[in-house]
Amino acid sequence: MKRINKQVTFLSTMLVVVVLIVAGCASTGMQRSDKATTTMQTMDDEIKLVVVQLDATGASLTELMKPGQSDVKKAFELYSANVSKMEKLEKDFAKHAQEMKIRGANYFDEWQKQGDKYENPEIQALSEQRRKELGEIYGKIAENSVGMDEAFKAYVSDVKEIQSFLSNDLTSKGIEAIAPVSRKAVTDGNRLKREINKLQLSIEAARAEMAHSSR
């Protein structure tokens, strides 16, 4: 009798374990989706700050380069402050972009693994179709991210070196000498902003597709 009771207890315990495992697997996909969309939200917010700061940095550099600038020192201080903000945002941008990439890859990799386990061929086909559709939308993020980190780093490097140059030679001739490089930096900043805006649109499209229904 004791042996039977032990067997029943063992089977009951195993049943609970199986139920917990199944429940855990059922929620894992949603948890991964939440992590991916949360990271995209963070990246979206980051991009909005970057766009504003690119405008501010470019405007302050243009103001500093303006012929006959009445208060060069004040203009330089404003530009320097914007360069510092830009540098911090570039580091945050790179960090969050990497997190978004990792979590997105994890989401789709695990979906593919779990999607191979359906016995119902119709459900299997639907899973593969949805993974493909969403994967194509999410893939636009990667497409629009190509070269982004390098371009951002190059831009920040340029505006920092312009600041360093002018900190040693904030004279009319110094400003005039660096003017061609400064104008190129402003142009590069505007180009970078356009590329970042494209990235933002792809992130927002993926977020909308992955959002959980509230109904």
Order of alpha helices (4+ residues) and beta strands (2+ residues): alpha-alpha-alpha-alpha-alpha
